[in-house]
Amino acid sequence: VCVLPGGTPMVLSVRSSTVVGDAIDHICNNLSINGALERDEHTIFYVIENENRYCPLSREEYLFDITTELDNHKKPFYLLFQRTSWVFPVNMAGNQLYIDVIYHQSLPDYLDGFLLLMKSNTLPPHEKDDVAYLGALQLRAADKNSLPQQRDIKFVIPRNCHNLDDMRIAQWTNAVQ
């Protein structure tokens, strides 16, 4: 089993001759990623939970070799599939699983502020509108039907936007409504 961003498990049919590249191709088929170059943007990692260790696997490595070695060392692990480079644009007309995977992989980076390019401690009005709109969509996706509270806003607005020169959490709360 390989875990997709968002926690969705993907069962892999593995034989002794299965290499990581085969598993990536299998998952990409399920995500409707057909081009060979676009498939190369994806990687499988093994994650050792109690050590917080996160290691990319080479496309040529045999999956049984990796999993057997980890099992022999009694390491609790899981396999994680991720997009690791972003040359090709995101296909928003893709299948629902593809969209979910991209969303759940991108969300932590967005909320950590890595996807917003800020030259100063402010944003142009159209970007503030976009951030507020995305925050409202996130609250709606979380089934928050009541008016948002300031404590909710901190979880849907990027961290680097919490204390802009001209926008604080209270203003974001009003903007997200």
Summary of the structure (lengths in Angstrom):
residues: 177
radius of gyration: 19.6
end to end distance: 40.3
largest distance: 58.9
contacts: 460
relative contact order: 0.13
helix: 43%
strand: 14%
